[in-house]
């Protein structure tokens, strides 16, 4: 069975009989994990293996948001705690090479953690450029406040993940840093003019346009489409994300169950796909909503199938490094940064 154009969540640490039936019938493209799904390494590995067995696809992606700082689904005591992205920005400001090297190494270590339990996609890096007065939903997750610095560190993070056998997802296209509301709760509206957006928010994504996967922002940009957030706006997806930025990878929505969006889950699904998203992402693990998403998602085909297939094909085996030595070096850099 061809996979359908959606990524689903699950309710807990084990797949229930009802979820098993759903996954087998609906054949989602991928699975995304949250803290409610994470117990210990053996449990997570068993979960990812079972998901792939049910779907009948060894390469079925398993995703997670593993950034560090406030957004880290796998954490102590079984996994290391990683710093928020702002730390790499501070190192970069002192020593560009050190900032990039440390960001790349941190991502390489995250990839090792994820790959060991069967997680093959990390929803990272961010290329959002925050501004004064914006909501803290991005905040210290950002790598800096200029597009050049943000895109440089984001590229290093993507390189680190890729070298560890994990696919990166650049987010949140075409930019969430200027939002004055948390899109988890309500819809942010940005009224900045297009010229400024292109010079700042959008510009940070241009050097990352060849990354294999990207995620949209539930943000309205009134200068481009005053009525719809980027996720459901054909204008923003085609004119900005695909054309101006030039993003060529597979494009997924941010979580459809977030408070920024209105309408039924079915309406959100249809609108996102009609606007030009390749995949819809539904995260909350509520089975009736998962079924609603699936019932309005087609099998992957055409350009969406080509882009998702290309993304999966770009995943490569992890390079050979001494992980113990790498972790010691990373910890020493963090310790030196704190001391400085």
C-alpha positions in Angstrom: 0.0 0.0 0.0 1.3 3.5 -0.9 1.7 5.8 2.1 -0.8 8.5 2.6 0.2 12.2 2.8 0.2 12.5 6.6 2.3 12.1 9.7 0.5 10.9 12.8 1.1 10.8 16.5 0.2 8.1 19.1 -1.4 8.3 22.5 1.2 6.6 24.7 4.3 4.5 25.0 2.9 1.4 23.3 0.7 1.0 20.2 -2.8 0.1 21.3 -4.9 -2.5 19.4 -7.1 0.3 17.9 -4.0 2.3 16.9 -2.6 -0.8 15.3 -5.7 -1.3 13.2 -5.7 2.4 12.2 -2.0 2.4 11.2 -2.4 -0.8 9.2 -5.4 0.6 7.3 -4.4 4.3 6.9 -0.7 3.8 6.1 0.6 7.2 7.2 3.9 8.4 5.7 5.4 8.8 9.1 5.1 8.8 12.9 6.0 11.7 15.3 6.9 11.1 18.9 6.4 13.3 21.9 7.3 13.0 25.6 4.1 11.0 26.2 5.5 8.3 23.9 9.0 8.2 25.5 9.9 5.9 28.3 13.4 4.4 28.0 15.6 3.4 25.0 14.4 -0.2 24.7 10.8 0.9 24.8 11.3 3.6 22.2 13.2 1.2 19.9 10.4 -1.4 20.2 7.8 1.3 19.4 9.6 2.5 16.2 10.2 -1.1 15.1 6.5 -2.0 15.6 5.4 1.1 13.7 7.4 0.1 10.7 6.3 -3.5 10.9 2.7 -2.5 10.9 3.2 -0.1 8.0 5.2 -2.7 6.1 7.9 -0.1 5.2 11.4 -0.4 6.6 12.1 3.2 5.7 8.9 4.7 7.2 10.1 7.9 8.9 9.9 8.4 12.6 10.1 12.0 13.6 10.7 13.9 16.9 11.3 17.5 18.0 14.7 17.2 19.6 16.2 20.7 19.6 17.6 21.1 23.1 16.6 23.6 25.8 12.8 23.9 26.2 12.1 21.6 23.2 13.6 18.2 24.0 11.4 15.1 23.9 14.2 12.6 24.9 16.0 13.7 28.0 17.5 12.7 31.3 18.0 10.2 32.8 18.2 8.1 29.7 19.5 10.8 27.2 21.7 13.8 27.6 20.3 17.3 28.1 21.3 19.6 25.2 21.4 23.4 25.2 19.0 25.7 23.5 20.0 27.1 20.1 20.8 30.5 21.5 24.0 29.1 23.0 25.4 28.4 19.6 24.6 31.9 18.6 26.6 33.3 21.6 29.6 31.1 20.7 29.3 32.3 17.0 29.3 35.9 18.1 32.6 35.3 19.9 34.2 33.0 17.4 32.3 32.1 14.2 34.2 28.8 13.6 33.7 27.7 17.2 30.0 28.4 17.0 29.5 26.5 13.8 31.7 23.6 15.0 29.9 23.3 18.3 26.4 23.5 16.6 27.4 20.8 14.1 28.8 18.5 16.9 25.8 18.9 19.1 23.5 17.9 16.2 25.7 15.0 15.4 25.4 13.7 19.0 21.6 14.2 18.9 21.5 12.2 15.8 23.4 9.4 17.5 20.8 9.4 20.3 17.9 9.3 17.9 19.3 6.7 15.4 20.0 4.3 18.2 16.3 4.0 18.9 15.0 4.1 15.3 14.2 7.8 15.0 15.3 8.9 11.6 14.0 12.5 11.3 14.5 15.5 13.6 12.4 18.6 13.3 15.4 20.8 13.4 17.0 23.2 12.5 15.1 26.5 13.1 15.8 29.3 10.7 13.4 31.7 12.5 14.8 35.2 13.1 13.3 36.7 16.2 12.7 40.5 16.7 12.2 42.6 19.8 8.7 42.3 21.1 8.0 38.9 19.5 6.4 36.1 21.5 8.9 34.0 23.4 7.7 30.8 21.6 10.9 31.1 19.6 13.0 33.0 22.0 16.1 31.2 23.0 15.4 28.5 20.4 16.8 30.9 17.8 20.4 30.9 16.7 20.7 34.6 16.5 18.9 37.8 15.4 20.4 38.2 11.9 19.5 36.1 8.9 23.2 35.4 8.0 24.0 34.1 11.4 20.8 32.1 11.7 21.2 30.4 8.4 24.9 29.6 8.9 24.2 27.9 12.3 21.1 26.2 10.9 23.2 24.8 8.0 25.7 23.4 10.5 23.0 21.8 12.5 21.6 20.2 9.4 25.0 18.9 8.5 25.5 17.4 12.0 22.1 15.6 11.8 22.8 14.3 8.3 26.2 13.0 9.1 24.6 11.0 11.9 22.1 9.3 9.7 19.1 11.5 10.6 17.2 13.8 8.2 16.7 17.4 9.2 13.5 19.4 8.9 14.0 23.2 8.5 11.3 25.2 10.2 9.1 27.3 10.3 8.8 28.4 6.7 8.7 31.2 5.8 9.5 32.5 9.3 8.0 32.5 12.8 10.4 34.8 14.6 8.3 37.9 14.2 5.1 36.4 15.5 3.6 38.2 18.5 1.5 35.2 19.6 2.3 31.5 20.3 0.7 29.6 17.4 0.1 26.6 19.8 -2.6 28.8 21.3 -3.7 31.4 18.8 -3.0 32.7 15.3 -0.1 35.2 15.0 -0.6 38.0 12.6 2.4 39.8 11.2 1.8 43.1 9.4 5.4 43.8 8.4 5.9 44.9 4.8 7.1 42.4 2.2 10.5 44.1 1.5 11.4 43.9 5.2 10.3 40.3 5.4 12.4 39.4 2.3 15.4 41.0 3.8 15.1 39.3 7.2 12.7 36.5 8.0 12.5 35.0 4.5 16.2 35.6 3.7 17.4 33.2 6.5 15.7 30.3 4.7 17.2 30.9 1.2 20.6 29.2 1.9 18.7 26.2 3.3 16.4 25.8 0.3 18.0 22.4 -0.7 17.3 20.7 2.6 15.1 17.6 2.2 12.2 18.5 4.5 10.6 21.6 5.7 7.8 22.7 8.0 5.4 25.6 7.6 4.5 28.3 10.1 1.0 28.9 11.3 1.5 32.7 10.8 -0.5 35.2 8.8 1.7 37.7 6.7 -0.8 40.4 5.8 1.5 41.9 3.1 1.2 38.6 1.2 -2.1 37.0 2.2 -4.2 38.9 4.8 -6.7 36.1 5.3 -4.7 32.8 5.6 -1.7 31.6 7.6 1.3 30.2 5.6 0.2 26.6 6.2 -3.0 27.1 4.2 -2.0 29.9 1.9 -1.3 28.9 -1.7 0.1 32.4 -2.2 2.7 32.1 0.5 3.6 28.4 -0.3 4.0 29.1 -4.1 5.2 32.7 -4.3 7.4 32.7 -1.2 8.4 29.2 0.0 8.7 27.6 -3.4 9.6 30.6 -5.6 11.3 33.4 -3.6 13.0 31.1 -1.1 13.3 28.4 -3.6 12.7 25.5 -1.2 12.7 22.3 -3.1 12.2 19.7 -0.4 9.0 18.0 0.9 6.9 20.5 2.8 4.9 19.4 5.8 2.5 21.5 7.9 3.1 22.4 11.5 0.8 20.4 13.8 -2.8 20.7 12.5 -4.2 20.4 16.0 -2.6 23.7 17.2 -4.8 26.6 18.3 -3.7 28.9 15.5 -5.9 27.1 13.0 -9.7 27.1 12.8 -12.2 24.8 11.3 -12.5 21.1 11.7 -9.5 18.8 11.4 -10.9 17.6 8.1 -11.1 21.2 6.8 -7.5 22.0 8.0 -6.3 18.9 6.2 -8.0 19.7 2.9 -6.9 23.3 3.0 -3.3 22.5 3.7 -3.0 20.0 0.9 -4.9 22.3 -1.5 -2.5 25.2 -0.7 0.5 23.1 -1.7 1.7 21.2 1.4 3.0 17.7 0.6 2.3 16.3 4.0 0.0 17.1 6.9 1.3 16.7 10.5 -1.1 15.7 13.2 0.4 15.3 16.6 -2.0 15.0 19.6 -2.6 11.2 19.4 -6.4 11.5 19.6 -7.6 8.6 17.5 -10.8 10.1 16.2 -8.9 13.1 14.9 -6.2 10.8 13.4 -9.0 9.0 11.5 -10.4 12.3 10.3 -7.0 13.3 8.9 -6.5 10.0 7.2 -9.9 10.0 5.6 -9.1 13.3 3.9 -5.5 12.5 2.8 -4.8 10.9 -0.6 -2.1 8.4 -1.3 1.2 10.3 -2.0 1.6 10.9 -5.7 2.9 13.3 -8.3 5.4 16.0 -7.1 4.6 15.2 -3.4 5.6 11.6 -3.9 8.7 12.6 -5.8 9.8 15.0 -3.1 9.2 12.7 -0.2 10.9 9.8 -2.0 13.9 12.1 -2.7 14.0 13.1 1.0 14.1 9.5 2.2 16.7 8.6 -0.4 19.0 11.4 0.8 19.4 9.7 4.2 22.8 8.2 4.5 24.6 5.9 7.0 26.2 7.7 10.0 29.8 8.6 9.6 32.3 6.9 11.9 33.3 8.9 14.9 34.3 8.2 18.5 31.1 9.2 20.3 32.6 9.1 23.8 35.4 11.5 22.6 32.8 13.7 20.8 30.6 13.9 23.9 33.7 14.9 26.0 34.7 17.6 23.6 31.1 18.9 23.4 30.8 19.0 27.2 34.2 20.8 27.5 33.1 23.5 25.1 29.8 24.0 27.0 31.7 24.2 30.2 34.1 26.7 28.8 31.2 28.8 27.5 29.5 28.8 30.9 32.8 29.8 32.6 33.3 32.6 30.0 
